[in-house]
Amino acid sequence: MTIKYRRQATATRSTRTQTHTWAQGDRLADDGDVDVFDDECKETFITKSDVSLATVATSGARRQSVSGSSVVKNMVAETSDRGEKIARQFTLGILTKFSQLRQKLQRDHWDMITSTNTTKFAVIAGSKMLELKWYHDFNDVGHVPGVRVGDWYSYTYELLLIGLHRHLRGNICHLSSTSELSKTKYKNLSVVCSIVIGENDHVSGDSLLFIGQGGKQKQSRAETGNLAMMNSCNLSLPVRVIRREKDMGSTTGQRLTYYGLYKVLKFILDTGIHGHSVYKFFLQREGGQPSLESFLPKPFTKPDPSSSPGVLLTPDISEGVEQTPVRVVNGVDVNAPDTFHYITTVVYPHRDVPVQIQACECHFGCEDGICPCVKKNSGGVLAYNDDGHLIRVRNIVYECGSFCNCSHAACRNRVSQKGLKWHLEIFRTMSKGWGVRTLEFIPSGSFLCELTGELLTATAAADRENDEYLFNLDFHKNARGRGKPSKSKRQALVEELSAHYVIDCRLSGNVARFINHSCNPNLFVQGVLHDHGDLNRGHIMLFAGEDIAAGTELAYDYGYELNSVRDIHGNVVAKQCLCGVSICRKRMY
Ligand SMILES: C[S@@+](CC[C@H](N)C(=O)[O-])C[C@H]1O[C@@H](n2cnc3c(N)ncnc32)[C@H](O)[C@@H]1O
């Protein structure tokens, strides 16, 4: 089932019962070439990593990093509030439409693009949507249906289209005293709906010091925005606060984050940095909203190898093969990792290289509905958001590849082929041998690394002496999974899985071969195809399933079924799990 907003008859009915109106909701609905959600987005998400990915998915490019449990609570509350859920779909529909229009303009005029004029296309797309009345006509103070605290945007036009802040330039958006709403609700006074705060304003915990309008060339006056702020203070009305910050990872170089509702506690007239009088407004964040820490990106922590306990065994185990060095330290004993051949790509057996995948002819931008590689993904859409974060787990992700016409550097549909970019460290654990930790913060949905090794048939793998480093390539059946085909299982494997493959990363592999199992993992496995089309031999890519703080050990769920491993006599072999999390299953297999 695919939910398209053109089919949402109930959506239109329900929005009519709201106090606000969706500008031309039916026109939006009629347009109909945009899928807001597809099946998998609508499924119930139960695991922590699924939940955080679901949040990524439902907020499109606007990732909220919220702890699993609070998201579950949010989602439950949300399901009970059907109107809010529908409003959310409309909000996402508007943002999707805006993004599509903007990207189409960029594609059509790609020869005109320079690094400084990409926002021009956003302006054209935004004004076109206003002209067609494809926006949320929300004109009141307080919560905007469909918008969540922690959502973030790259373009001011997005704020305007979803009704969050209706000014493209001004940082105070207010209702005029002559508006119908002010007459009926706000004592004929102009009141503030939203403010955009910037570098001059000061946030400290839930307190905010906001510098009002004016003060640069002349004294500030108690008029327009400043007056509305004073009225909101006197009437104790909520003000929506959006923070504008520099973000070099964003296409516009800025990030506009919705901080939620605040109350203006007091204001004073003071002297500003330009020597003129300025109004200073003191605001306090309202309670009952997700905390700022729950969604603000954690500060980027520069790798600080000196803080890692232990003896540095090598500054780069890859010996320059990886673009980012991988350190090895040992603070536990005198062991060093066994020697192995460091490889960044899977090695295929002689004469068994998989067949070429269909390639795309895109000259500029591989986007939804256009690029044949993108179209192969479920729902026919890109698996990654604007930041290159995986939107949600899929059975398999199709990326563009070396046979494609698109640019390796610029294509948005090539994420997991670009190598290791995170600073990682292999370290000696107390009980699990070697493990891997990150030296820097990794945002949820980010690509970590491929699990490389020798590709073997299951039969060949069953002959290997050491099965500690074998990975079953059957993830396309269950979207994850690690298991080792023991010798006793060899016959069954040969019979059952003639096309079954295994990766052995013991003799040849990369940093991923040191990553341990956890029953509550912070990584997950995603199968990806880019250089061939054989589902049985997809690449094993590891992605962050949640925001991961610097210094944290990385782990994924090996996915063993209990009692699935037997010795040569057919007896079940059990292995104790030492992951140490509170929900540990106590056994790896
Ligand atoms: C691919 S290796 C991981 C790296 C390994 N720790 C090392 O020293 O090279 C898999 C092996 O690590 C150990 N291991 C991984 N996760 C574990 C866990 N949660 N509990 C106990 N042992 C674990 C097991 O011996 C397992 O067979």
The ligand as a Gaussian input file, in Angstrom:
#p B3LYP/6-31G(d) Opt

LIG

0 1
 C       34.360000     -10.727000      13.832000
 S       35.067000     -11.045000      15.336000
 C       35.008000      -9.516000      16.138000
 C       36.346000      -9.051000      16.578000
 C       36.947000      -9.862000      17.658000
 N       36.515000      -9.396000      18.970000
 C       38.449000      -9.887000      17.561000
 O       39.118000      -9.859000      18.604000
 O       38.989000      -9.974000      16.467000
 C       33.834000     -12.014000      16.078000
 C       34.265000     -12.635000      17.382000
 O       34.407000     -11.657000      18.407000
 C       33.900000     -12.160000      19.632000
 N       32.703000     -11.382000      20.012000
 C       32.115000     -10.440000      19.284000
 N       31.073000      -9.938000      19.947000
 C       30.981000     -10.581000      21.101000
 C       30.086000     -10.516000      22.204000
 N       29.073000      -9.668000      22.240000
 N       30.285000     -11.379000      23.228000
 C       31.303000     -12.255000      23.207000
 N       32.188000     -12.347000      22.209000
 C       32.029000     -11.526000      21.159000
 C       33.500000     -13.591000      19.377000
 O       34.591000     -14.396000      19.686000
 C       33.231000     -13.589000      17.893000
 O       33.362000     -14.859000      17.327000

